């Protein structure tokens, strides 16, 4: 079986993590002073590096390029150890308020895991491992002095980090209120459980070698899928609480942007009262939504002298008997905007005794979504149209 046969299982999570890292990198540029942003970027970077490094083809490539057989082992295990340390400190950042005690605990974690990384390189340099082993290095060299300690050291570090992280999450979970954070923590717990299965399978296979038996399949066949699942779930667990709210906000902005489009089309014939900054289609959705809202408000403000408050009230009362409060507000607002556009086209301002025209503006701006929906269902005549149509055909519409 060739090295390329194992690319796909590693490539998929690597690509996903690389995409997440690219999105997070933009946040790092904007807020690089934020320690939480930096820590998340480092975590995603380490997770991506681990997946790139454990690909069989890359393991072989690193060994060949350096000319040192199996040097990919301490390299990969060091990245994995650093990833474990970053995961522990990230959980500490989430569950504890910034304090000197938290900083000391995080520093202690880094010191311990730096010591482990140093131990990995020392034991590897002391070991005699002349034959390259890509798939079964752990078991093949299980009885080799120093390489035995090398493998056990990284497995112990991985087990301890998984158990400590799972313990901290378990104690903290009941106090978490954020939906996205709870989903992320569930993924983390599932990931750490998968990681423990990986560790048990590896240790069982290595122990079998120590006792003169051969259970290498546990290390070469059973353990790798759980390692992949562990890394994927843990990475997702840390990504979801940060990406989830942003994605939810994007979906909300996208929905609002689309909802306001019909009303925007009706009002686009009104020139802005001041010069507008040109915003391209590639601009962030939140900025484009804000501009659309501002353009609508500006156009409505220019229609204030033409609004007929009595017409709005009459239309609202009529539709309130047949439809919901929201739909009635939408229909009344749409009818008033149409009448105001026609009055503006004729150049005739409207006055209502005892009721200032501006009073209707605040009522309309509070129900823009409903008004735009009414415009979408029953198109209004635009400001340059000479043909008059009822607001709701066949439904007792207001002309």
Buried (B, 14 or more C-beta within 10 A) or exposed (E): EEBEEBBEBBEEBBEBBBEBBEEBEEBBEEEEEEEEBBBBBBBBBBBBBBBBBBBBBBBBEBBEEEEBBBBBBBBBBBBBBBBBBBBBBBBBBBBBEEEEEBEEBBEEBBEBBBEBBEBBBBBBEEBEBEEBBBBBBBBBBBEBEBBBBBBBBBBEBBBBBBBBBBEBBEEBBEEBEEEBBBBBBBBBBBBBBBBBBBBBBBBBBBEBBEEEEEBBEBBBEBBBBBBBBBBBBBBBBBBBBBBBBEEEEBEEBBEBBEBBEBBBBBBEBBEEEEEEEEEEEEEEBBEBBBBBBEBBBBBBBBBBBBBBBBBBBBBBEBBBEEBEEEBBBBBBBBBBBBBBBBBBBEEEEBEBEEBEBEEBBEBBBEBBBBBBBBBBBBBBBBBEBEEEBBBBEEEEBBE
